[in-house]
Amino acid sequence: MQQAGNNIMDIVLSETNINTLKSNSLFPELSAYINQLIINHFDELITLLYRLDINEKKLKDLLQQHASKDAAGIIASLIIERQEQKIKTRELFKTAADIPEEEKW
């Protein structure tokens, strides 16, 4: 499961299309991987959340508000949401090198 988890994280972290991130195809596998981290490698989960810059307060609040729901699903949703934010930020701050030749002055 660890190798499969690494693959899903690679996919999520390298994805540049928001629609693909939001699609339901990534969520179940990401959620299952997060669940395995919760059960078997909690320290790795904490490191991952820190590395992805997941808002700790928001995570704690959501986990408390939805205590009866699947924690892995909540965490997976936050990871996807954070990656979406990063994609949007990159779009806002594209450099001139990212501009197609026909649109340059």
C-alpha positions in Angstrom: 0.0 0.0 0.0 2.9 2.4 0.7 4.0 2.2 -3.0 0.5 2.8 -4.2 0.1 5.7 -1.8 3.3 7.2 -3.1 1.9 7.0 -6.6 -1.4 8.7 -5.7 0.5 11.5 -3.9 2.8 11.9 -6.9 -0.3 12.3 -9.1 -2.0 14.7 -6.8 1.1 16.8 -6.3 2.0 17.0 -9.9 -1.5 17.6 -11.3 -2.0 21.1 -12.8 -5.6 20.8 -13.9 -8.1 21.8 -11.2 -10.9 19.8 -12.9 -8.8 16.6 -12.7 -8.1 17.3 -9.0 -11.8 17.8 -8.3 -12.8 14.7 -10.2 -14.0 11.8 -8.0 -11.4 9.5 -9.6 -8.6 10.6 -7.3 -10.5 11.0 -4.1 -11.1 7.3 -3.1 -7.5 6.3 -3.7 -6.1 9.3 -1.9 -8.5 8.8 1.0 -7.5 5.1 1.3 -3.8 6.1 1.3 -4.5 8.7 4.1 -6.3 6.1 6.1 -3.3 3.8 5.9 -1.1 6.6 7.1 -3.5 7.3 10.0 -3.4 3.6 11.0 0.2 2.6 10.2 2.4 5.7 9.7 0.9 8.6 11.6 4.3 10.4 11.8 4.5 10.3 8.0 1.0 11.8 7.7 2.0 14.7 10.0 5.1 15.3 7.9 3.0 15.2 4.7 0.4 17.7 6.0 3.2 20.0 7.1 5.0 19.7 3.8 1.7 20.4 1.9 1.0 23.4 4.1 -2.4 22.1 5.3 -3.9 24.6 7.7 -3.7 22.9 11.1 -6.5 24.9 12.7 -8.8 24.3 9.8 -8.0 20.6 10.0 -8.6 20.4 13.7 -11.9 22.3 13.4 -13.2 20.1 10.6 -12.3 17.0 12.5 -14.1 18.2 15.6 -17.1 19.4 13.7 -17.4 16.1 11.8 -16.2 13.7 14.4 -18.5 10.9 13.1 -17.2 11.2 9.6 -14.2 9.5 8.0 -11.1 11.5 9.0 -9.2 10.2 6.0 -11.8 11.7 3.7 -11.7 15.0 5.5 -7.9 15.1 5.2 -8.0 14.0 1.5 -10.5 16.9 0.8 -8.2 19.4 2.5 -5.2 18.1 0.5 -7.1 18.5 -2.8 -8.3 21.9 -1.8 -4.8 23.1 -0.9 -3.5 21.8 -4.3 -6.2 23.7 -6.0 -5.2 26.9 -4.2 -1.6 26.3 -5.3 -2.6 25.9 -9.0 -4.7 29.1 -8.9 -1.9 31.0 -7.3 0.6 29.8 -10.0 -1.9 30.8 -12.7 -2.1 34.3 -11.1 1.6 34.8 -11.1 2.7 33.2 -14.3 5.9 34.7 -15.7 6.4 36.2 -19.1 8.1 32.9 -20.1 4.7 31.2 -19.7 3.0 33.5 -22.2 2.5 31.9 -25.6 4.6 33.5 -28.4 1.6 34.9 -30.3 0.5 36.8 -27.2 3.8 38.5 -26.5 4.4 42.1 -27.5 
